[in-house]
Amino acid sequence: MRKGWLILLAFLLSASAFAQNLQRIREDPSVVWAEGHGSDRMKADEEALDGLVRVLSSTDALPFPDDLRLALWRTYLADIRKCSRSVSDGAGTVIRYIGRGQIPEIFAPRRRKVRELYDHAMQAARKGDAARARTYCDWAQAYLSSLPQGDGSPHAQVASLAAELGRGERATAPLRNVEREVALIRNALRRPSPTPPAPGAMTHVPKAPPRPAAGQGQAPVRERLALVPPSPVPMAPVVAMPAPTSRLRALGSRPLQSPVLKDLPWEWSLYGLVDAGLRPSFGFRLAVLRGRMGGYVSGSARIPFRRPSYACSGDGTTAYGQIWTSGKAAGGRTAVSAGAVWRLSGAWSLYAGGGYGDDSVLWEDTAGQWARVADLSEKGLLAEAGFTWRTGHFSLSAGLSSIRLSRCSVVLGAGWTF
């Protein structure tokens, strides 16, 4: 009884400490904050983050007209997430906050991008590639247009280089994340591209991420494969064996030599599995068979070792705006299933079953956070079927596995029968 009271007291003290911490943040004049509510902490945090963006847009940190300021602040969403902190009371309330003295840190990554783009433009100009230099210079000017004035950014250098390059064609540059962010900035400021691009140049946000080259860690493109069920195989008829003393034979046939299937002993088989899908996973299957019928349980996993902080869609949109990826991607596949096994002959068996599967695609944003790509991921009911072939104690297995009849993969296995 005393132990129960001590646990209750510890819980109340912990809840009180959280409440006091939230109250201190609300009452601190040196802090800018907003809060979100909900049973899902991730959604509550996204609500708090959106509220913090609105609060920041009411400050004078970005001296822009009121009708542009909020949209412009939303282009800094990833940087705000990285520079701010969040705290929860464990009961559905999340506060996202940042010190007023830390607000200039939000602009630091964009200032670095300006300097990098200016350096790229200078290098392209020295090589005589004026079209690419103009592209880099345009992007640097777009970033500068979203930064506070007088912050030490190279406004004069970029303007001088742009004047020296003059008007002309633009070239496509391999910086898709920058291209997306620049498009968002121009849209927020309601400014079109400065000059028409060269034919074939990309000037808008792509609707879907590009297909990665082999060996590169870019976001994979969703490939839906229809579930192809295995060809039906006729069940071998049960043949009654003659008594040992009987010499009865079918006319023109050979003597029956196979044992009666129902008299076979229990057979236990352990398989090592490879789920050869877009993201290969590995696992085991344990099967038991006696006579003609049996069952199995199996599981496989490829753990991405990444925990998503929020969700996005395949075109890069999230509940709070556009994701800016770092180019890194991860994926995982988990499958747990059980089902039945039917013996077709002495060597061949058929298995089929169902369970739960999760095939996830994760993208990393420029702030180092990971997002689950909802429409490139799949989770839910899993269905599978396949065959096994046995010779002696050694067995091979091959089949198909599908999550919600849209994410299909080949499952191969090798095992030993005891």
The 8 nearest C-alpha neighbors of each residue, nearest first, counted from 0:
[[1, 3, 2, 4, 5, 6, 7, 8],
 [0, 2, 4, 3, 5, 6, 7, 8],
 [3, 1, 5, 0, 4, 6, 7, 8],
 [2, 4, 6, 0, 5, 1, 7, 8],
 [3, 5, 7, 1, 6, 2, 8, 0],
 [6, 4, 8, 2, 3, 7, 9, 1],
 [5, 7, 9, 3, 4, 8, 10, 2],
 [8, 6, 4, 10, 5, 9, 11, 3],
 [7, 9, 5, 11, 10, 6, 4, 12],
 [10, 8, 6, 12, 7, 11, 13, 5],
 [9, 11, 7, 13, 8, 12, 14, 6],
 [10, 12, 14, 8, 13, 9, 15, 7],
 [13, 11, 15, 9, 10, 14, 16, 8],
 [12, 14, 16, 10, 15, 11, 9, 17],
 [15, 13, 11, 17, 16, 12, 10, 18],
 [14, 16, 12, 18, 13, 17, 11, 19],
 [17, 15, 13, 19, 14, 18, 12, 20],
 [18, 16, 20, 88, 14, 15, 19, 21],
 [17, 19, 15, 21, 20, 16, 22, 14],
 [20, 18, 22, 16, 21, 17, 23, 15],
 [19, 21, 17, 23, 22, 18, 16, 24],
 [22, 20, 24, 18, 19, 23, 17, 25],
 [21, 23, 19, 25, 24, 20, 18, 26],
 [22, 24, 20, 26, 21, 25, 27, 19],
 [23, 25, 21, 27, 22, 26, 20, 30],
 [26, 24, 22, 23, 27, 21, 32, 30],
 [25, 27, 23, 24, 22, 28, 30, 21],
 [26, 28, 24, 29, 30, 25, 23, 31],
 [29, 27, 30, 26, 31, 25, 24, 99],
 [30, 28, 27, 99, 98, 31, 100, 97],
 [31, 29, 98, 28, 99, 27, 97, 32],
 [30, 32, 97, 96, 98, 99, 29, 54],
 [33, 31, 96, 95, 51, 30, 97, 94],
 [34, 32, 51, 50, 47, 95, 94, 96],
 [33, 35, 94, 47, 93, 95, 50, 92],
 [34, 36, 47, 43, 46, 93, 92, 44],
 [35, 37, 92, 43, 91, 93, 34, 38],
 [38, 36, 91, 43, 39, 40, 92, 42],
 [37, 39, 91, 40, 36, 43, 90, 42],
 [40, 38, 37, 42, 41, 43, 91, 36],
 [41, 39, 43, 42, 44, 38, 91, 37],
 [42, 40, 44, 43, 39, 45, 309, 308],
 [41, 43, 45, 44, 39, 40, 46, 37],
 [42, 44, 35, 36, 40, 46, 37, 41],
 [43, 45, 47, 41, 46, 42, 93, 35],
 [46, 44, 48, 42, 47, 43, 49, 41],
 [47, 45, 35, 43, 49, 44, 48, 50],
 [46, 48, 35, 34, 44, 50, 33, 45],
 [49, 47, 45, 51, 50, 46, 95, 44],
 [50, 48, 46, 52, 51, 47, 45, 53],
 [49, 51, 47, 53, 33, 48, 52, 46],
 [52, 50, 33, 54, 48, 53, 49, 32],
 [53, 51, 55, 49, 50, 54, 56, 48],
 [52, 54, 56, 50, 51, 55, 69, 49],
 [53, 55, 51, 57, 56, 52, 50, 58],
 [56, 54, 52, 57, 58, 53, 51, 31],
 [55, 57, 53, 69, 54, 58, 68, 52],
 [56, 58, 55, 54, 53, 59, 69, 68],
 [59, 57, 55, 56, 60, 54, 61, 62],
 [58, 60, 61, 62, 57, 56, 55, 63],
 [61, 59, 58, 62, 147, 55, 102, 56],
 [62, 60, 59, 147, 63, 68, 146, 58],
 [63, 61, 59, 60, 147, 64, 68, 148],
 [62, 64, 68, 61, 65, 67, 66, 59],
 [65, 63, 66, 67, 68, 62, 61, 69],
 [64, 66, 68, 67, 63, 69, 56, 57],
 [65, 67, 64, 68, 69, 70, 63, 188],
 [68, 66, 65, 64, 70, 69, 188, 71],
 [67, 69, 71, 65, 63, 70, 56, 66],
 [70, 68, 72, 56, 71, 67, 73, 53],
 [71, 69, 187, 73, 72, 68, 67, 74],
 [70, 72, 68, 187, 73, 69, 74, 67],
 [71, 73, 69, 74, 75, 70, 68, 56],
 [72, 74, 70, 76, 75, 71, 69, 52],
 [73, 75, 72, 71, 76, 184, 183, 70],
 [76, 74, 73, 78, 72, 77, 79, 71],
 [75, 77, 79, 73, 78, 74, 80, 72],
 [78, 76, 80, 79, 75, 366, 81, 365],
 [77, 79, 81, 75, 80, 105, 76, 82],
 [80, 78, 76, 82, 81, 77, 83, 105],
 [79, 81, 77, 78, 83, 82, 76, 48],
 [80, 82, 78, 79, 366, 83, 77, 84],
 [83, 81, 79, 80, 78, 105, 84, 104],
 [84, 82, 97, 80, 96, 81, 79, 95],
 [83, 85, 96, 95, 97, 82, 86, 80],
 [84, 86, 95, 94, 96, 93, 87, 83],
 [85, 87, 94, 93, 95, 88, 84, 21],
 [88, 86, 93, 89, 92, 94, 85, 91],
 [87, 89, 17, 90, 92, 18, 93, 91],
 [90, 88, 87, 91, 92, 14, 17, 93],
 [91, 89, 88, 92, 38, 87, 37, 93],
 [90, 92, 37, 38, 36, 89, 40, 93],
 [93, 91, 36, 87, 35, 88, 90, 37],
 [94, 92, 87, 35, 34, 86, 44, 43],
 [95, 93, 34, 86, 85, 33, 47, 96],
 [94, 96, 85, 84, 47, 33, 32, 48],
 [97, 95, 32, 84, 83, 31, 85, 94],
 [98, 96, 83, 31, 30, 99, 84, 32],
 [99, 97, 30, 101, 100, 29, 31, 102],
 [98, 100, 101, 102, 30, 29, 31, 97],
 [99, 101, 98, 102, 103, 29, 97, 104],
 [102, 100, 98, 99, 104, 103, 97, 105],
 [101, 103, 104, 99, 105, 100, 98, 97],
 [104, 102, 105, 101, 106, 107, 100, 60],
 [105, 103, 107, 102, 106, 101, 82, 108],
 [106, 104, 103, 78, 102, 107, 79, 82],
 [105, 107, 104, 109, 103, 108, 110, 146],
 [106, 108, 110, 104, 109, 105, 111, 103],
 [109, 107, 111, 110, 106, 112, 105, 78],
 [108, 110, 112, 111, 107, 106, 113, 142],
 [111, 109, 113, 107, 112, 108, 152, 106],
 [110, 112, 108, 114, 109, 113, 115, 107],
 [111, 113, 109, 115, 110, 114, 116, 108],
 [114, 112, 139, 110, 116, 111, 115, 117],
 [113, 115, 117, 111, 112, 116, 118, 110],
 [116, 114, 112, 118, 117, 113, 111, 119],
 [117, 115, 119, 113, 118, 135, 114, 139],
 [116, 118, 114, 120, 115, 119, 113, 121],
 [119, 117, 115, 121, 116, 120, 122, 114],
 [120, 118, 116, 122, 117, 121, 123, 115],
 [119, 121, 132, 117, 123, 135, 118, 122],
 [122, 120, 124, 118, 119, 123, 117, 125],
 [121, 123, 119, 125, 124, 120, 118, 126],
 [124, 122, 128, 126, 132, 120, 125, 121],
 [123, 125, 127, 121, 126, 129, 122, 128],
 [126, 124, 122, 127, 123, 121, 128, 120],
 [127, 125, 123, 124, 128, 122, 129, 121],
 [126, 128, 124, 125, 129, 123, 132, 130],
 [129, 127, 123, 124, 126, 130, 131, 132],
 [128, 130, 132, 124, 131, 127, 133, 123],
 [131, 129, 169, 170, 133, 168, 132, 128],
 [132, 130, 170, 134, 133, 129, 128, 169],
 [131, 133, 120, 129, 123, 135, 134, 130],
 [134, 132, 136, 130, 131, 135, 137, 169],
 [135, 133, 131, 137, 136, 132, 169, 170],
 [136, 134, 138, 120, 132, 116, 137, 133],
 [135, 137, 133, 139, 134, 138, 120, 132],
 [138, 136, 134, 140, 139, 135, 133, 141],
 [139, 137, 141, 135, 140, 136, 181, 134],
 [138, 140, 113, 136, 142, 141, 137, 116],
 [139, 141, 143, 137, 138, 142, 144, 136],
 [142, 140, 138, 144, 139, 143, 181, 137],
 [141, 143, 139, 145, 144, 140, 138, 113],
 [144, 142, 140, 146, 145, 141, 139, 154],
 [143, 145, 141, 142, 146, 140, 147, 184],
 [146, 144, 143, 142, 141, 147, 184, 71],
 [147, 145, 143, 144, 148, 142, 106, 61],
 [148, 146, 61, 150, 149, 145, 62, 60],
 [147, 149, 150, 146, 151, 152, 143, 62],
 [150, 148, 151, 147, 152, 154, 146, 153],
 [151, 149, 148, 152, 147, 146, 110, 153],
 [150, 152, 149, 153, 148, 154, 110, 147],
 [151, 153, 150, 154, 110, 149, 143, 113],
 [154, 152, 156, 155, 157, 151, 114, 113],
 [155, 153, 157, 156, 152, 158, 143, 140],
 [154, 156, 158, 153, 157, 159, 152, 160],
 [157, 155, 159, 153, 158, 154, 160, 117],
 [156, 158, 160, 159, 154, 155, 161, 153],
 [157, 159, 161, 155, 156, 160, 154, 162],
 [160, 158, 156, 162, 157, 161, 155, 163],
 [159, 161, 163, 157, 162, 158, 164, 156],
 [160, 162, 158, 164, 163, 159, 157, 165],
 [163, 161, 165, 159, 160, 164, 158, 166],
 [162, 164, 160, 161, 165, 159, 158, 166],
 [165, 163, 161, 162, 160, 133, 166, 129],
 [166, 164, 162, 163, 161, 167, 133, 160],
 [167, 165, 164, 168, 194, 133, 162, 161],
 [168, 166, 165, 169, 130, 194, 133, 164],
 [167, 169, 197, 130, 196, 170, 166, 195],
 [168, 170, 130, 196, 197, 134, 131, 133],
 [171, 169, 131, 130, 200, 197, 134, 172],
 [170, 172, 200, 201, 173, 169, 131, 134],
 [171, 173, 174, 170, 131, 134, 175, 135],
 [174, 172, 175, 171, 178, 176, 177, 170],
 [175, 173, 177, 176, 172, 178, 171, 179],
 [174, 176, 178, 177, 173, 179, 172, 204],
 [177, 175, 179, 178, 174, 323, 180, 324],
 [176, 178, 180, 175, 179, 174, 181, 138],
 [177, 179, 175, 181, 176, 180, 182, 174],
 [180, 178, 204, 182, 176, 177, 181, 175],
 [181, 179, 183, 177, 182, 178, 184, 176],
 [180, 182, 184, 178, 183, 179, 177, 141],
 [181, 183, 179, 185, 180, 184, 186, 178],
 [184, 182, 186, 180, 181, 185, 187, 179],
 [185, 183, 181, 187, 186, 182, 188, 180],
 [186, 184, 190, 188, 182, 187, 183, 189],
 [185, 187, 189, 183, 184, 188, 182, 190],
 [188, 186, 184, 70, 71, 185, 189, 183],
 [187, 189, 185, 186, 190, 184, 67, 71],
 [190, 188, 186, 187, 185, 191, 184, 67],
 [189, 191, 185, 188, 186, 192, 187, 193],
 [192, 190, 193, 185, 189, 186, 194, 182],
 [191, 193, 194, 190, 195, 185, 202, 137],
 [194, 192, 191, 195, 137, 190, 196, 166],
 [195, 193, 192, 196, 166, 167, 168, 169],
 [194, 196, 197, 192, 193, 168, 169, 167],
 [197, 195, 169, 168, 200, 194, 198, 170],
 [196, 198, 168, 169, 200, 170, 199, 195],
 [199, 197, 200, 196, 170, 168, 169, 201],
 [198, 200, 197, 201, 171, 196, 170, 202],
 [201, 199, 171, 197, 198, 170, 196, 202],
 [200, 202, 203, 171, 199, 196, 204, 205],
 [203, 201, 200, 204, 196, 178, 182, 192],
 [204, 202, 201, 205, 182, 179, 178, 206],
 [203, 205, 179, 206, 182, 202, 178, 201],
 [206, 204, 207, 203, 208, 314, 179, 201],
 [207, 205, 314, 204, 208, 315, 313, 203],
 [206, 208, 314, 205, 313, 209, 315, 220],
 [207, 209, 314, 210, 218, 205, 313, 206],
 [210, 208, 211, 207, 220, 218, 219, 217],
 [209, 211, 220, 219, 212, 208, 218, 217],
 [212, 210, 217, 209, 215, 219, 213, 218],
 [213, 211, 215, 214, 210, 217, 216, 209],
 [212, 214, 215, 211, 216, 210, 217, 219],
 [213, 215, 212, 216, 211, 217, 219, 218],
 [216, 214, 213, 212, 217, 211, 327, 326],
 [215, 217, 327, 328, 214, 326, 218, 211],
 [218, 216, 326, 211, 327, 328, 215, 219],
 [217, 219, 328, 211, 362, 220, 216, 208],
 [220, 218, 210, 211, 217, 221, 328, 360],
 [219, 221, 210, 222, 218, 208, 209, 375],
 [222, 220, 375, 223, 219, 376, 374, 313],
 [223, 221, 220, 224, 406, 277, 375, 219],
 [222, 224, 405, 406, 221, 225, 407, 404],
 [225, 223, 407, 405, 406, 226, 222, 408],
 [224, 226, 405, 227, 223, 407, 404, 406],
 [225, 227, 404, 407, 228, 224, 401, 405],
 [228, 226, 225, 229, 399, 407, 224, 230],
 [229, 227, 226, 230, 384, 399, 231, 385],
 [230, 228, 231, 227, 385, 384, 398, 399],
 [229, 231, 232, 228, 227, 385, 233, 386],
 [230, 232, 229, 233, 228, 234, 349, 385],
 [231, 233, 234, 230, 343, 229, 235, 349],
 [234, 232, 235, 231, 343, 236, 230, 344],
 [235, 233, 343, 236, 232, 344, 342, 237],
 [234, 236, 343, 233, 237, 344, 238, 342],
 [237, 235, 238, 234, 233, 343, 239, 344],
 [236, 238, 235, 239, 260, 259, 234, 240],
 [237, 239, 236, 240, 259, 235, 255, 241],
 [238, 240, 237, 241, 259, 242, 236, 255],
 [241, 239, 238, 242, 259, 255, 258, 257],
 [242, 240, 245, 243, 239, 247, 246, 244],
 [241, 243, 245, 244, 240, 246, 247, 239],
 [244, 242, 245, 241, 246, 240, 247, 255],
 [243, 245, 242, 246, 241, 247, 240, 248],
 [244, 246, 242, 247, 243, 241, 248, 240],
 [245, 247, 248, 244, 241, 243, 242, 254],
 [246, 248, 245, 249, 241, 242, 254, 244],
 [249, 247, 250, 246, 254, 252, 253, 255],
 [248, 250, 252, 251, 247, 253, 254, 255],
 [249, 251, 252, 248, 253, 247, 254, 246],
 [250, 252, 249, 253, 248, 254, 247, 255],
 [253, 251, 249, 250, 254, 248, 255, 247],
 [252, 254, 255, 251, 248, 249, 250, 256],
 [255, 253, 256, 248, 252, 249, 247, 246],
 [254, 256, 257, 253, 240, 248, 241, 258],
 [255, 257, 254, 258, 253, 240, 259, 241],
 [258, 256, 255, 259, 260, 345, 240, 238],
 [259, 257, 260, 256, 262, 263, 240, 261],
 [258, 260, 262, 261, 257, 240, 263, 239],
 [261, 259, 290, 262, 263, 258, 291, 289],
 [262, 260, 290, 263, 259, 291, 289, 264],
 [261, 263, 260, 259, 290, 264, 258, 289],
 [262, 264, 290, 260, 261, 289, 265, 259],
 [265, 263, 289, 266, 262, 290, 261, 288],
 [266, 264, 289, 288, 267, 263, 287, 290],
 [265, 267, 288, 287, 417, 289, 264, 268],
 [266, 268, 287, 417, 416, 286, 288, 265],
 [269, 267, 416, 286, 415, 285, 417, 287],
 [268, 270, 285, 414, 415, 284, 286, 416],
 [271, 269, 414, 284, 413, 283, 412, 272],
 [270, 272, 283, 412, 413, 282, 414, 284],
 [273, 271, 412, 282, 283, 281, 411, 270],
 [272, 274, 281, 411, 410, 275, 280, 412],
 [273, 275, 410, 280, 279, 276, 409, 281],
 [274, 276, 279, 409, 273, 408, 410, 280],
 [277, 275, 408, 279, 278, 274, 409, 407],
 [278, 276, 279, 275, 408, 222, 219, 407],
 [277, 279, 276, 280, 331, 330, 332, 275],
 [280, 278, 275, 276, 274, 277, 273, 301],
 [279, 281, 301, 274, 300, 273, 299, 332],
 [282, 280, 273, 299, 272, 300, 274, 301],
 [281, 299, 283, 272, 298, 271, 300, 273],
 [284, 282, 271, 272, 270, 297, 298, 299],
 [285, 283, 297, 270, 296, 269, 286, 298],
 [284, 286, 269, 295, 296, 268, 297, 270],
 [287, 285, 295, 268, 294, 267, 284, 269],
 [286, 288, 267, 293, 266, 294, 295, 268],
 [289, 287, 293, 266, 265, 292, 290, 267],
 [290, 288, 265, 292, 264, 293, 291, 263],
 [289, 291, 261, 260, 263, 292, 262, 288],
 [290, 292, 342, 341, 289, 260, 261, 293],
 [293, 291, 341, 340, 290, 288, 289, 342],
 [294, 292, 288, 340, 287, 339, 289, 341],
 [293, 295, 339, 340, 287, 338, 286, 288],
 [296, 294, 286, 285, 337, 338, 339, 287],
 [295, 297, 337, 285, 284, 336, 286, 338],
 [298, 296, 284, 336, 283, 335, 337, 285],
 [297, 299, 335, 282, 334, 283, 336, 284],
 [300, 282, 298, 281, 334, 333, 280, 283],
 [299, 301, 333, 280, 332, 281, 302, 282],
 [300, 302, 280, 331, 332, 333, 303, 281],
 [301, 303, 331, 304, 300, 332, 333, 330],
 [302, 304, 331, 305, 330, 329, 301, 306],
 [305, 303, 302, 306, 331, 329, 301, 330],
 [306, 304, 303, 307, 369, 329, 361, 302],
 [305, 307, 308, 369, 304, 303, 370, 371],
 [308, 306, 369, 370, 309, 371, 305, 361],
 [307, 309, 369, 370, 368, 306, 41, 310],
 [310, 308, 370, 307, 41, 371, 311, 369],
 [311, 309, 371, 370, 372, 373, 317, 312],
 [310, 312, 317, 372, 316, 373, 315, 371],
 [313, 311, 372, 373, 315, 316, 314, 374],
 [312, 314, 315, 207, 372, 374, 375, 311],
 [315, 313, 207, 206, 312, 316, 208, 205],
 [316, 314, 322, 313, 312, 321, 311, 317],
 [317, 315, 321, 312, 311, 320, 314, 322],
 [316, 318, 311, 320, 319, 321, 312, 310],
 [317, 319, 320, 316, 311, 45, 310, 321],
 [318, 320, 317, 49, 321, 45, 76, 316],
 [319, 321, 317, 316, 318, 322, 73, 76],
 [322, 320, 316, 315, 317, 323, 319, 74],
 [323, 321, 315, 316, 324, 364, 317, 320],
 [324, 322, 364, 176, 365, 321, 325, 180],
 [323, 325, 364, 326, 365, 363, 322, 176],
 [324, 326, 365, 364, 327, 363, 323, 176],
 [325, 327, 217, 324, 216, 328, 363, 218],
 [328, 326, 216, 217, 363, 325, 362, 218],
 [329, 327, 362, 218, 217, 361, 216, 363],
 [330, 328, 361, 303, 360, 362, 327, 331],
 [329, 331, 360, 359, 303, 361, 278, 328],
 [330, 332, 301, 303, 302, 359, 358, 278],
 [331, 333, 358, 301, 357, 300, 359, 280],
 [332, 334, 300, 357, 356, 299, 301, 358],
 [333, 335, 356, 299, 298, 355, 300, 357],
 [336, 334, 298, 355, 354, 297, 356, 299],
 [337, 335, 354, 353, 297, 296, 298, 355],
 [338, 336, 296, 352, 295, 353, 297, 354],
 [339, 337, 352, 295, 351, 294, 353, 296],
 [338, 340, 294, 350, 351, 293, 295, 352],
 [339, 341, 350, 293, 294, 349, 292, 342],
 [342, 340, 292, 349, 348, 291, 343, 350],
 [341, 343, 348, 291, 344, 347, 349, 292],
 [344, 342, 348, 347, 234, 235, 341, 349],
 [345, 343, 347, 346, 342, 235, 348, 234],
 [344, 346, 347, 343, 342, 389, 348, 257],
 [347, 345, 389, 388, 344, 390, 348, 343],
 [348, 346, 388, 344, 343, 387, 345, 342],
 [349, 347, 342, 343, 387, 341, 386, 388],
 [348, 350, 386, 341, 340, 385, 342, 387],
 [351, 349, 340, 385, 384, 339, 386, 341],
 [352, 350, 384, 338, 383, 339, 385, 340],
 [353, 351, 338, 337, 383, 382, 339, 384],
 [352, 354, 382, 336, 381, 337, 383, 338],
 [353, 355, 336, 381, 335, 380, 337, 382],
 [354, 356, 380, 381, 335, 379, 334, 336],
 [355, 357, 334, 381, 378, 333, 379, 402],
 [356, 358, 378, 333, 332, 377, 359, 334],
 [357, 359, 332, 377, 376, 331, 378, 333],
 [358, 360, 376, 331, 330, 357, 377, 332],
 [361, 359, 330, 376, 372, 371, 329, 375],
 [362, 360, 371, 329, 370, 328, 330, 372],
 [361, 363, 328, 370, 369, 327, 329, 364],
 [364, 362, 369, 324, 327, 368, 325, 367],
 [365, 363, 324, 325, 323, 366, 367, 368],
 [364, 366, 325, 324, 367, 323, 363, 77],
 [365, 367, 364, 368, 81, 77, 78, 80],
 [366, 368, 365, 364, 363, 369, 325, 81],
 [369, 367, 364, 363, 366, 308, 370, 307],
 [370, 368, 363, 307, 362, 308, 361, 364],
 [369, 371, 307, 310, 309, 362, 361, 308],
 [370, 372, 361, 310, 307, 373, 360, 311],
 [373, 371, 311, 312, 375, 360, 361, 374],
 [372, 374, 376, 312, 375, 371, 311, 310],
 [373, 375, 376, 312, 372, 313, 377, 311],
 [376, 374, 372, 221, 373, 360, 313, 377],
 [377, 375, 359, 373, 360, 374, 358, 372],
 [376, 378, 358, 357, 359, 375, 402, 379],
 [379, 377, 357, 356, 358, 402, 376, 380],
 [378, 380, 355, 356, 403, 402, 381, 357],
 [381, 379, 355, 403, 402, 354, 356, 382],
 [380, 382, 402, 355, 354, 353, 356, 401],
 [383, 381, 353, 401, 400, 352, 402, 354],
 [384, 382, 400, 399, 352, 351, 353, 401],
 [385, 383, 351, 398, 350, 399, 352, 400],
 [398, 384, 386, 350, 397, 349, 399, 351],
 [387, 385, 349, 397, 348, 396, 350, 398],
 [386, 388, 396, 348, 395, 347, 349, 397],
 [387, 389, 347, 395, 346, 394, 396, 348],
 [390, 388, 394, 346, 393, 391, 395, 347],
 [389, 391, 393, 392, 394, 346, 388, 395],
 [390, 392, 393, 389, 394, 416, 346, 415],
 [391, 393, 416, 415, 390, 394, 417, 389],
 [392, 394, 415, 390, 391, 389, 414, 416],
 [395, 393, 389, 414, 388, 413, 415, 390],
 [394, 396, 413, 388, 387, 412, 414, 389],
 [395, 397, 387, 412, 411, 386, 413, 388],
 [398, 396, 411, 385, 386, 410, 412, 387],
 [385, 397, 399, 410, 384, 409, 386, 411],
 [398, 400, 409, 383, 384, 410, 408, 385],
 [401, 399, 383, 408, 407, 382, 409, 410],
 [400, 402, 407, 406, 404, 382, 381, 383],
 [401, 403, 381, 406, 404, 380, 356, 405],
 [404, 402, 380, 405, 381, 379, 401, 406],
 [405, 403, 401, 402, 226, 406, 225, 407],
 [404, 406, 403, 223, 402, 225, 224, 407],
 [407, 405, 402, 401, 223, 224, 404, 408],
 [408, 406, 401, 224, 400, 226, 405, 402],
 [407, 409, 276, 400, 399, 275, 401, 410],
 [408, 410, 399, 275, 398, 274, 400, 276],
 [411, 409, 274, 398, 273, 397, 399, 275],
 [412, 410, 397, 273, 396, 272, 409, 274],
 [413, 411, 272, 396, 271, 395, 270, 273],
 [414, 412, 395, 270, 271, 394, 396, 272],
 [413, 415, 270, 394, 269, 393, 271, 395],
 [414, 416, 393, 392, 268, 269, 394, 417],
 [415, 417, 268, 392, 267, 393, 266, 269],
 [416, 267, 266, 268, 415, 392, 269, 265]]
